[in-house]
């Protein structure tokens, strides 16, 4: 990469001040005990969002959220998008007047809404209201705004200023830069400035308590997305020499939660079984206290409260696979999001720094005497063991032997196993702290349907597997995952298999989950939200250091669009937010070497959805990327996504739309291939193509490349801009930059030339496909 950025966090209220770390959220009272009035959102709630049509053409419904009107997003049993609002309590109201009305109204008061039914209900927003529809009336009771609000709409706790070292690859304001010069010559600068100004205001208009600084930076300076992606990627390159330190560094950087003080652990040599018990106790007991402190603001006073809240967390995790938008039991789902404000994320990540210790083992296991299994562990442990000790407040620690063992991790806190083909499973949920150090053997790790192996749920999970061909398998929250917790799954050797269905294999929400595989030809399989996924205030990472690996997230979750034989993924380096309720986090998939294969469905391979950032990085090798709609460097609905491939002759194949450096609806998408003779094949809105006030970039660093796509909105040309044109007068910007080689374009773009794309639509300006450019620097 050409430049490296440094992140400096500042308080949201003081843009000029520089501090060394972001503000830490103060603990909040649990919803069961209402927060002080100063901390609660005042006003009433209807779940009804309105928008004024341009030139006074009417006020229409845009969103109907769960609540008094039983909304499901675009429709409800009564009012739907884009019905026209005629009167509220007998008075005409525009969108601003409606918002002011709700601010002053009292929960429990009654609203009578008169509206005109639109002809195409549940559809897009028209240019003007249809005057012919039936007039209807609905009466409903307002509820409390605070109870129905997640973190979106609340004051932001984090803000950031990016300081960049070196010039940008694409810099629109620099006339000596390849892009700046092209914009100047093509007369595009003023229109692009308008777009950049509009994008930079968005984080201010739709604030979220947890919106991450790196995400904010992407809206403030979209053409620096290559540098922002590098900021996420860079630590992963050191995984082979210092994996735990790298995990801690990545999580702290991405979640804006650096440690309050440096922790230097050094090394510790285990020479006898009693030392082994102590080593596991060391790894887990202090993290138990750290997590306890971190989650104190959730207000969970006892085991019953923690179990009840954990069940609500599980249901929130399942929501995207069931209804996508929050609909079923919405107040329970929103409660989980709202309570996250009370988490101390610096303390939640502290176990990673604590476990950055070099543990060495010098025990002659063949000479060690075995012990009998304690009666309390009957049925929880099978096979011969060397030691077992119950540690107060922590639980049982077991030291196994070199033969095969079975461990029930629902009843055991920690295990050190020196060898054998072992089975780790769980008979029930595992809240709190769990840890496993396995020195050898072909092992199998399993869990329950709600919580697989290596899953931190209201706690900390640590797995260090040092040898063997291992298998990690589960359904939800599996194989390195976290929900209000921190998880590290470190596999140092072997040809391994990782399987999960949802929120698995390096996926986190309100915390961090990092999977690190240091060697072997590995297989990663997921269905939805797997393989490097960051949910709200979450950092999920999958880092593979070497080997020819297979990444698959392609079924059986049905297509989000009902497309036959296509599946929804949201996997492989993806950031994901809950639209209208919670900004997303940061997801990373980083494969450092090997000829790899990536297979996925919709929304995958370096992308993000809703105030989030997703990055897929491949360091070396001849790789194959296979995906579908929204893939291979995409941003959708106010989000940032990047696919960065550093070398090799690679093949990119994506179908349907919005891929290979594509962006939709105030988003930024990037596909950056630094070197190699590459092949790009896609359908529409692809290969540097943006729509609806977005920015899309495909940058190829050189080589003899082939670009094949369908339609006109491809290869440095975008599409229409109807979503926000009325309030921004801005278009999108689409870029294809090829730095060298003899290239072929299906659109007929010439080599060694600058081609300006798009045109102004006089009849309907918002449908103009401005602006774009294809720059081929020849051989």
C-alpha positions in Angstrom: 0.0 0.0 0.0 1.2 3.5 -0.7 0.4 5.1 2.7 -0.3 4.2 6.3 -2.8 6.0 8.5 -2.6 6.7 12.2 -5.9 6.8 14.1 -6.2 9.5 16.7 -9.4 9.4 18.7 -11.0 12.6 20.0 -14.1 13.3 22.1 -17.1 13.9 19.8 -17.7 17.3 21.4 -14.2 18.6 20.8 -12.9 18.1 17.3 -9.7 20.0 17.9 -8.5 18.1 20.9 -6.2 15.1 20.5 -6.2 12.3 23.0 -4.6 8.9 23.0 -7.7 6.9 23.3 -11.4 7.1 22.6 -13.9 8.1 25.3 -15.1 5.0 27.3 -18.9 4.6 27.7 -20.0 5.2 31.2 -22.1 2.3 32.7 -25.8 2.8 32.2 -28.7 1.6 34.4 -30.5 -1.5 33.1 -33.9 -0.9 31.5 -35.7 -2.6 34.4 -34.6 0.3 36.5 -35.2 3.4 34.3 -32.1 5.5 33.7 -31.9 9.1 35.1 -34.0 11.5 33.1 -30.8 13.2 31.7 -29.7 9.9 30.1 -33.1 8.9 28.6 -34.5 10.1 25.3 -37.4 12.3 25.9 -40.5 12.4 23.7 -42.9 10.0 22.2 -42.6 7.2 19.6 -44.8 6.1 16.7 -42.3 4.2 14.5 -43.4 6.4 11.6 -40.9 8.2 9.4 -42.0 10.8 6.9 -40.3 12.6 4.0 -41.3 15.8 2.1 -41.4 15.5 -1.6 -39.6 18.3 -3.5 -41.4 21.5 -4.4 -44.2 21.0 -1.8 -45.6 18.0 -3.6 -46.7 16.3 -0.4 -45.4 14.5 2.6 -45.2 10.7 2.4 -44.5 7.7 4.6 -41.0 6.2 4.2 -40.6 3.8 7.1 -43.0 2.1 9.5 -41.0 0.5 12.2 -42.2 -2.0 14.9 -44.3 -0.3 17.6 -47.7 1.3 17.8 -48.4 0.8 14.1 -47.0 -2.7 14.0 -44.7 -1.8 11.2 -42.5 -4.2 9.2 -40.3 -1.7 7.5 -42.1 -0.6 4.4 -45.5 -1.9 5.3 -47.9 -2.3 8.2 -51.5 -3.5 8.7 -52.6 0.1 8.0 -50.2 2.7 6.6 -47.5 1.8 4.1 -44.8 3.5 2.0 -45.4 5.8 0.1 -48.8 6.7 1.4 -49.5 10.4 1.6 -50.0 12.0 5.1 -52.9 14.5 5.0 -53.4 15.4 8.6 -52.3 14.6 12.2 -54.9 15.2 14.8 -56.8 17.4 12.3 -53.8 19.5 11.2 -51.6 19.2 8.1 -48.0 18.3 8.9 -44.7 18.1 7.0 -41.9 15.8 8.0 -40.1 18.4 10.2 -43.4 19.3 12.0 -44.1 15.6 12.6 -40.6 15.2 14.3 -41.3 18.3 16.5 -44.7 16.9 17.4 -43.2 13.7 18.6 -40.5 15.5 20.7 -43.2 17.4 22.5 -45.9 14.7 22.7 -46.5 12.6 25.8 -46.3 8.8 25.6 -49.8 7.4 26.0 -51.4 10.1 24.0 -53.6 9.3 21.0 -52.9 10.2 17.4 -55.4 10.3 14.6 -53.6 10.0 11.3 -55.4 10.7 8.0 -53.6 9.5 4.9 -54.1 8.8 1.2 -53.3 5.2 0.0 -50.6 5.1 -2.7 -51.0 3.0 -5.8 -47.8 1.0 -5.3 -47.6 0.3 -1.6 -44.4 -1.0 -0.2 -42.5 0.3 -3.2 -40.1 3.2 -3.8 -40.5 6.9 -3.2 -42.2 8.7 -6.1 -41.5 12.1 -7.5 -44.9 13.3 -6.6 -47.9 12.2 -4.6 -50.8 10.4 -6.4 -54.0 12.4 -5.7 -56.4 9.5 -6.6 -56.0 7.1 -3.8 -58.5 6.2 -1.1 -58.4 8.4 2.0 -58.2 6.4 5.3 -57.9 7.1 9.0 -56.0 5.2 11.7 -55.9 5.9 15.4 -53.0 4.7 17.6 -51.4 5.4 21.0 -47.9 6.8 21.2 -45.3 5.0 23.3 -42.0 6.0 24.9 -39.2 6.9 22.5 -36.5 5.6 24.7 -37.9 2.1 24.9 -38.0 1.8 21.1 -34.6 3.3 20.3 -31.5 1.3 20.0 -28.2 3.1 19.7 -29.1 4.9 16.4 -30.4 8.3 17.3 -28.4 8.6 20.5 -25.4 10.8 21.1 -22.1 9.4 19.6 -19.4 8.5 22.2 -16.6 8.0 19.7 -15.1 10.3 17.1 -11.9 10.3 15.2 -9.4 12.2 13.0 -7.3 10.2 10.6 -3.7 11.4 10.0 -2.4 9.9 6.8 1.3 9.3 6.0 1.9 9.9 2.3 -0.2 10.8 -0.7 -3.4 9.1 -1.5 -3.7 6.7 -4.4 -6.7 8.7 -5.5 -6.9 12.3 -4.5 -9.6 14.4 -6.1 -8.3 17.7 -4.8 -4.7 17.3 -6.1 -4.3 18.3 -9.7 -1.0 16.3 -9.9 -2.8 13.1 -8.8 -4.1 10.8 -11.6 -7.6 11.2 -10.4 -7.4 14.9 -9.5 -6.0 15.6 -12.9 -8.8 13.6 -14.6 -11.5 15.4 -12.7 -10.0 18.8 -13.5 -9.8 18.1 -17.2 -13.2 16.5 -17.3 -15.0 19.4 -15.4 -16.1 17.0 -12.7 -14.6 18.7 -9.6 -17.6 20.8 -8.5 -20.0 17.9 -8.7 -17.6 15.6 -6.8 -17.1 18.2 -4.1 -20.9 18.4 -3.7 -21.0 14.6 -3.2 -18.2 14.6 -0.7 -19.8 17.3 1.3 -23.0 15.4 1.4 -21.4 12.1 2.5 -19.3 13.8 5.2 -22.5 15.1 6.9 -24.2 11.8 7.1 -22.6 10.5 10.3 -23.7 13.8 12.0 -27.3 13.4 10.7 -27.8 9.8 11.9 -25.6 9.4 15.0 -25.1 6.2 16.8 -23.5 5.7 20.2 -21.1 3.1 19.0 -20.3 4.2 15.4 -16.7 3.4 15.1 -14.0 5.9 14.2 -12.7 4.0 11.2 -16.2 3.9 9.8 -16.7 7.6 10.4 -13.3 8.3 8.7 -14.6 6.6 5.5 -17.5 9.0 5.2 -15.3 12.0 5.9 -12.7 11.0 3.3 -14.1 8.2 1.0 -11.1 8.2 -1.4 -8.9 7.2 1.5 -10.6 3.9 1.9 -7.5 2.1 0.7 -5.6 3.6 3.6 -8.4 2.8 6.1 -8.5 -0.8 4.9 -4.7 -1.0 5.3 -5.1 0.2 8.9 -7.4 -2.8 9.6 -5.2 -5.3 7.6 -1.7 -4.3 8.8 -1.5 -6.0 12.2 -2.5 -9.3 10.7 0.8 -9.6 8.8 2.5 -10.3 12.1 0.3 -13.2 13.2 2.9 -15.9 12.8 5.4 -14.4 15.3 3.0 -12.9 17.9 -0.6 -14.1 17.4 -2.1 -13.1 20.7 -0.5 -9.7 20.7 -1.8 -9.2 17.1 -5.3 -10.2 18.2 -5.3 -7.7 21.0 -3.8 -5.0 18.8 -6.4 -5.5 16.0 -9.3 -5.6 18.4 -8.2 -2.5 20.3 -7.6 -0.5 17.1 -10.9 -1.4 15.4 -13.1 -1.0 18.4 -11.4 2.2 19.5 -10.6 0.7 22.9 -6.9 0.8 23.6 -5.6 -0.6 26.9 -5.4 1.9 29.8 -2.0 0.6 30.7 0.6 -1.6 29.1 0.6 -5.3 30.0 3.9 -7.2 29.6 3.6 -10.9 30.5 6.8 -12.4 29.1 7.1 -16.2 29.2 6.3 -19.0 31.6 7.6 -22.6 31.5 5.4 -25.4 32.8 7.5 -28.2 34.2 5.1 -30.3 36.3 1.3 -31.0 36.4 0.7 -28.6 39.3 2.2 -25.8 37.2 -0.2 -26.8 34.5 -3.2 -26.1 36.7 -1.7 -22.8 37.7 -1.1 -21.9 34.1 -4.7 -22.4 33.1 -5.8 -20.6 36.3 -3.5 -17.7 35.2 -5.0 -17.6 31.7 -8.6 -17.5 33.0 -9.0 -16.0 36.5 -7.9 -12.5 35.9 -9.9 -12.3 32.6 -12.9 -13.4 34.7 -12.6 -10.3 36.8 -11.9 -8.2 33.7 -15.1 -9.4 32.0 -17.1 -8.9 35.2 -16.0 -5.3 35.4 -16.6 -4.7 31.7 -20.2 -6.0 31.8 -21.2 -4.5 35.2 -23.0 -1.7 33.4 -25.5 -4.3 31.9 -27.1 -4.4 35.3 -27.3 -8.3 35.5 -27.3 -9.0 39.2 -27.4 -12.8 39.3 -27.2 -16.0 37.3 -30.9 -15.9 36.5 -30.7 -12.4 35.1 -27.6 -13.3 33.1 -29.3 -16.4 31.7 -32.4 -14.5 30.7 -30.3 -11.8 29.0 -28.2 -14.4 27.2 -31.4 -15.9 25.8 -32.4 -12.4 24.4 -28.9 -12.1 22.9 -29.3 -15.4 21.1 -32.6 -14.2 19.6 -31.1 -11.0 18.4 -28.3 -13.0 16.7 -30.9 -15.1 15.0 -32.9 -12.1 13.7 -31.1 -11.5 10.4 -31.6 -15.1 9.3 -35.3 -15.0 10.1 -36.8 -11.6 9.4 -33.7 -9.6 8.5 -35.1 -6.3 9.9 -36.0 -6.4 13.6 -39.7 -7.4 13.7 -40.3 -10.3 16.0 -40.4 -9.4 19.7 -38.8 -6.0 18.9 -38.7 -4.6 22.4 -36.6 -7.5 23.6 -34.2 -7.1 20.6 -34.0 -3.4 21.1 -33.3 -3.8 24.8 -30.2 -5.9 24.0 -28.9 -3.1 21.7 -29.7 -0.4 24.2 -28.0 -2.1 27.1 -24.8 -2.2 25.2 -24.2 1.4 26.1 -23.3 0.2 29.6 -20.3 -1.9 28.4 -16.7 -0.9 29.1 -15.1 -2.2 25.9 -11.5 -1.5 27.0 -12.0 -3.9 29.9 -13.9 -6.4 27.7 -10.8 -6.6 25.4 -8.3 -6.7 28.3 -8.2 -10.5 28.5 -6.5 -10.6 25.1 -3.6 -8.5 26.5 -3.5 -10.6 29.6 -3.2 -13.8 27.6 -0.3 -12.5 25.6 2.2 -14.8 27.4 4.6 -17.3 26.0 3.6 -20.6 27.6 6.2 -23.4 27.2 5.8 -27.0 28.3 8.7 -29.2 29.5 6.9 -32.2 31.1 7.7 -35.8 30.5 4.0 -36.9 30.3 4.9 -40.6 30.1 6.3 -40.4 33.6 3.4 -38.5 35.2 1.0 -40.4 37.4 -2.7 -40.3 36.6 -5.4 -39.4 39.0 -9.0 -40.5 39.3 -11.7 -38.3 38.0 -13.5 -36.4 40.9 -17.0 -37.6 41.6 -18.4 -34.1 40.9 -17.0 -34.4 37.3 -18.6 -37.8 36.7 -20.0 -37.7 33.1 -18.1 -34.5 32.4 -14.7 -36.0 31.8 -13.8 -39.3 30.1 -10.4 -40.8 29.7 -7.3 -40.7 31.9 -6.4 -37.4 33.6 -3.3 -36.1 35.4 -5.0 -33.5 37.7 -8.3 -31.8 38.5 -8.8 -28.8 40.8 -11.8 -26.7 41.5 -10.8 -23.0 41.7 -13.1 -20.7 43.7 -15.2 -18.4 41.5 -13.8 -19.9 38.4 -14.7 -23.6 38.4 -13.0 -26.9 37.5 -9.6 -27.0 35.8 -8.6 -30.4 34.3 -5.3 -31.6 33.1 -5.7 -34.5 30.7 -3.3 -37.1 29.5 -1.9 -38.2 26.2 -4.7 -40.6 25.4 -8.1 -39.7 24.1 -10.4 -37.6 26.3 -13.9 -36.2 26.3 -14.6 -32.9 28.1 -18.0 -31.3 28.8 -17.1 -27.6 28.7 -20.5 -26.7 30.2 -19.2 -28.1 33.5 -15.5 -27.3 33.2 -13.8 -23.9 33.1 -10.4 -24.9 31.7 -8.5 -27.8 30.2 -4.9 -28.4 29.5 -4.6 -31.6 27.3 -1.1 -32.9 26.3 -2.2 -35.2 23.5 -4.6 -37.7 22.0 -7.6 -37.3 19.8 -9.9 -35.4 22.1 -13.6 -34.4 22.0 -14.6 -31.1 23.5 -18.4 -30.6 23.7 -21.0 -28.9 25.9 -24.2 -30.1 27.5 -25.5 -26.6 28.0 -24.8 -22.9 27.7 -21.4 -21.6 28.7 -21.6 -18.1 30.2 -18.5 -16.5 31.7 -14.9 -17.7 31.1 -13.7 -20.9 29.3 -10.2 -21.9 28.2 -8.5 -24.8 26.4 -4.9 -25.4 25.7 -4.4 -28.6 23.6 -0.9 -29.6 22.8 -1.4 -32.4 20.2 -3.9 -34.7 18.6 -6.7 -34.6 16.0 -9.4 -33.0 18.0 -13.1 -32.3 17.6 -14.7 -29.2 19.2 -18.5 -29.1 19.4 -21.2 -27.2 21.3 -24.9 -26.7 21.5 -27.2 -25.4 18.7 -27.2 -21.9 20.4 -23.5 -21.8 21.3 -20.7 -23.7 19.5 -17.1 -24.1 20.6 -14.9 -21.1 21.1 -17.9 -18.9 21.7 -17.8 -16.1 24.3 -21.3 -15.3 25.5 -21.2 -12.7 28.3 -17.6 -13.8 28.9 -14.2 -14.8 27.5 -13.3 -17.8 25.4 -9.7 -18.9 24.8 -8.6 -21.9 22.7 -4.9 -22.6 21.9 -4.6 -25.8 19.8 -1.0 -26.4 19.0 -1.0 -29.4 16.6 -3.2 -31.9 14.8 -5.9 -31.9 12.1 -8.8 -30.4 14.1 -12.5 -29.8 13.5 -14.5 -27.0 15.1 -18.2 -27.3 14.4 -21.4 -25.8 15.5 -24.5 -23.9 14.5 -25.0 -20.4 16.0 -22.1 -18.5 17.7 -19.5 -21.1 16.9 -15.8 -21.7 16.1 -14.6 -18.4 17.4 -17.5 -16.0 18.1 -18.5 -13.5 20.7 -21.6 -11.7 21.9 -20.9 -9.3 24.8 -17.5 -11.0 25.1 -14.1 -11.7 23.7 -13.0 -14.9 22.0 -9.6 -16.0 20.6 -9.3 -19.3 18.7 -5.7 -20.0 17.9 -4.8 -23.1 15.9 -1.1 -23.3 15.3 -0.8 -26.3 12.9 -2.7 -28.9 10.9 -5.2 -29.1 8.1 -8.3 -27.9 10.0 -12.0 -27.6 9.4 -14.2 -24.8 10.8 -18.0 -25.0 10.5 -20.7 -22.7 11.6 -24.1 -21.6 10.4 -24.7 -18.1 11.8 -22.4 -15.6 13.5 -19.5 -18.0 13.5 -15.8 -18.4 12.5 -14.6 -15.0 13.6 -17.9 -13.1 14.1 -18.6 -10.7 17.0 -21.3 -8.3 18.3 -20.5 -6.1 21.2 -17.0 -7.5 21.6 -14.3 -9.2 19.6 -13.8 -12.7 18.1 -10.6 -13.6 16.4 -9.8 -16.9 14.7 -6.1 -17.4 13.8 -4.8 -20.4 11.9 -1.1 -20.4 11.4 -0.5 -23.4 9.1 -2.1 -26.0 6.9 -4.6 -26.3 4.1 -7.8 -25.4 5.9 -11.5 -25.4 5.1 -13.9 -22.8 6.4 -17.7 -23.3 6.0 -20.5 -21.0 7.0 -24.0 -20.0 6.0 -24.8 -16.5 7.2 -22.7 -13.9 8.9 -19.6 -16.0 9.1 -15.8 -15.8 8.4 -14.7 -12.4 9.6 -17.9 -10.5 10.5 -18.3 -7.4 12.7 -21.7 -6.7 14.1 -22.6 -3.6 16.2 -19.6 -2.5 18.2 -18.0 -5.8 17.2 -14.8 -6.8 15.6 -14.7 -10.2 13.9 -11.6 -11.5 12.3 -10.4 -14.6 10.5 -6.7 -14.6 9.9 -5.0 -17.5 8.0 -1.2 -17.4 7.7 -0.5 -20.1 5.1 -1.8 -22.9 3.0 -4.2 -23.5 0.1 -7.5 -22.7 1.8 -11.2 -23.0 1.0 -13.7 -20.4 2.2 -17.3 -21.2 1.6 -20.5 -19.3 2.6 -22.9 -20.2 -0.1 -26.1 -21.8 1.2 -28.6 -22.8 2.3 -29.9 -19.4 3.6 -32.3 -18.4 0.7 -31.5 -15.4 -1.4 -32.6 -12.0 0.1 -34.2 -11.3 -3.3 -35.8 -14.6 -3.9 -33.3 -15.4 -6.7 -33.4 -19.2 -7.5 -30.2 -21.1 -6.8 -28.7 -18.1 -5.1 -28.0 -17.8 -1.3 -27.6 -14.9 1.1 -24.2 -14.8 2.9 -23.1 -11.6 4.6 -19.8 -13.4 5.0 -16.1 -13.3 4.3 -14.9 -9.9 5.6 -18.2 -8.1 6.3 -19.4 -5.4 8.6 -23.1 -5.6 9.5 -25.5 -3.3 11.3 -29.2 -3.6 12.3 -30.8 -1.0 10.1 -32.6 1.8 12.0 -31.3 0.5 15.4 -27.6 -0.2 15.6 -24.6 0.8 13.5 -22.4 -2.1 12.4 -18.8 -3.0 13.3 -15.7 -4.1 11.5 -15.2 -7.5 9.9 -11.9 -8.8 8.5 -10.8 -11.9 6.6 -7.1 -11.9 6.0 -5.4 -14.7 4.2 -1.6 -14.1 4.0 -0.5 -16.8 1.5 -1.5 -19.7 -0.7 -3.7 -20.3 -3.7 -7.1 -19.9 -2.1 -10.7 -20.2 -3.2 -13.5 -18.0 -1.9 -17.1 -19.0 -2.5 -20.1 -17.0 -1.4 -23.6 -15.8 -2.2 -25.1 -12.3 -1.7 -23.4 -9.6 0.4 -19.9 -11.1 0.7 -16.2 -10.9 0.2 -15.1 -7.5 1.5 -18.2 -5.4 2.1 -20.5 -3.8 4.6 -24.1 -3.0 5.3 -25.3 0.0 7.4 -22.7 2.1 9.1 -20.1 -0.6 9.1 -16.7 -1.6 7.5 -15.8 -4.9 6.0 -12.4 -6.0 4.5 -11.3 -9.1 2.7 -7.5 -9.2 2.3 -5.4 -11.8 0.4 -1.6 -11.4 0.6 -0.4 -13.8 -2.0 -1.3 -16.6 -4.4 -3.4 -17.3 -7.4 -6.9 -16.9 -6.0 -10.5 -17.5 -7.1 -13.3 -15.3 -5.9 -16.9 -16.5 -6.6 -19.9 -14.5 -5.5 -23.2 -12.9 -6.3 -25.1 -9.6 -5.8 -23.2 -7.2 -3.5 -19.8 -8.8 -3.5 -16.1 -8.4 -3.9 -15.6 -4.9 -2.5 -19.0 -3.4 -1.9 -20.8 -0.9 0.3 -24.6 -0.9 0.8 -26.8 1.6 2.7 -24.3 3.9 4.4 -21.3 1.5 4.6 -17.8 0.9 3.5 -16.3 -2.3 2.0 -13.0 -3.3 0.5 -11.4 -6.3 -1.1 -7.6 -6.0 -1.3 -5.5 -8.6 -3.1 -1.7 -8.0 -3.0 -0.4 -10.4 -5.7 -1.0 -13.3 -8.0 -3.0 -13.9 -11.2 -6.5 -13.9 -9.7 -9.9 -14.6 -11.0 -13.0 -12.6 -9.9 -16.4 -13.8 -10.8 -19.6 -12.3 -9.5 -23.1 -12.4 -10.8 -26.3 -10.3 -10.8 -25.3 -6.7 -9.6 -23.3 -4.5 -7.4 -19.9 -6.1 -7.2 -16.2 -5.8 -7.9 -15.9 -2.2 -6.5 -19.5 -1.2 -6.3 -21.5 1.0 -4.0 -25.2 1.7 -3.4 -26.9 4.4 -1.3 -24.4 6.7 0.4 -21.7 4.0 0.5 -18.2 3.4 -0.6 -16.9 0.2 -2.3 -13.4 -0.7 -3.3 -11.7 -3.6 -5.2 -7.9 -3.1 -5.1 -5.7 -5.7 -6.8 -2.1 -4.6 -6.6 -0.4 -7.0 -9.1 -0.9 -9.8 -11.5 -2.6 -10.7 -14.7 -6.2 -10.8 -13.5 -9.6 -11.7 -14.9 -12.8 -9.8 -13.8 -16.2 -11.1 -14.8 -19.5 -9.6 -13.5 -22.9 -8.5 -14.5 -24.4 -5.0 -14.0 -23.3 -2.2 -11.7 -19.8 -3.6 -11.4 -16.1 -3.0 -11.8 -16.1 0.6 -10.4 -19.8 1.5 -10.4 -21.8 3.5 -8.0 -25.4 4.6 -7.6 -27.5 6.8 -5.3 -24.9 9.2 -4.0 -22.1 6.6 -3.6 -18.5 6.2 -4.5 -17.1 3.0 -6.1 -13.5 2.2 -7.1 -11.7 -0.6 -8.9 -8.0 -0.1 -8.8 -5.7 -2.6 -10.6 -2.0 -2.1 -10.0 -0.7 -3.6 -13.2 -0.7 -6.7 -15.4 -2.5 -7.8 -18.5 -6.1 -7.9 -17.3 -9.5 -8.8 -18.7 -12.6 -7.0 -17.7 -16.0 -8.5 -18.7 -19.4 -7.1 -17.5 -22.9 -6.6 -18.7 -24.7 -3.3 -19.4 -23.6 0.3 -19.3 -23.2 0.8 -15.5 -19.8 -0.9 -15.5 -16.1 -0.2 -15.7 -16.0 3.3 -14.3 -19.6 4.2 -15.0 -22.4 4.4 -12.5 -26.2 4.4 -12.5 -29.1 6.6 -11.3 -29.2 8.8 -8.2 -32.8 9.0 -7.2 -32.5 8.2 -3.5 -31.1 11.5 -2.2 -30.9 13.8 -5.1 -33.8 16.0 -3.9 -31.9 17.0 -0.7 -28.4 16.9 -2.0 -28.3 17.7 -5.7 -25.4 15.3 -5.8 -24.6 12.4 -8.1 -22.3 9.4 -7.5 -18.7 8.8 -8.6 -17.4 5.7 -10.3 -13.7 5.0 -10.9 -11.8 2.3 -12.8 -8.0 2.8 -12.6 -5.7 0.3 -14.3 -2.0 1.2 -13.7 -0.5 -0.7 -16.6 -0.4 -3.7 -18.9 -2.3 -4.7 -22.0 -6.0 -4.8 -21.0 -9.3 -5.8 -22.5 -12.6 -4.3 -21.6 -16.0 -5.6 -22.7 -17.3 -2.0 -22.8 -14.6 -1.1 -25.3 -12.6 1.2 -23.0 -9.3 2.0 -24.7 -5.9 1.3 -23.3 -3.6 4.2 -22.4 -6.5 6.7 -22.2 -8.9 8.5 -19.9 -12.6 7.9 -20.7 -15.3 10.0 -19.0 -18.6 8.3 -18.4 -22.2 9.2 -17.7 -24.4 12.0 -18.8 -26.9 14.5 -17.5 -30.5 13.6 -17.8 -32.3 16.8 -18.7 -35.8 15.2 -18.4 -35.1 13.6 -15.0 -31.9 14.9 -13.4 -32.0 12.5 -10.5 -31.6 9.6 -13.0 -28.4 11.0 -14.4 -25.6 8.4 -14.3 -22.9 11.0 -13.6 -20.1 11.0 -12.7 -17.4 8.5 -13.7 -14.1 7.9 -15.2 -12.0 5.0 -16.6 -8.3 5.6 -16.5 -6.0 3.1 -18.3 -2.3 4.0 -17.9 -1.3 1.6 -20.6 1.8 -0.6 -20.7 
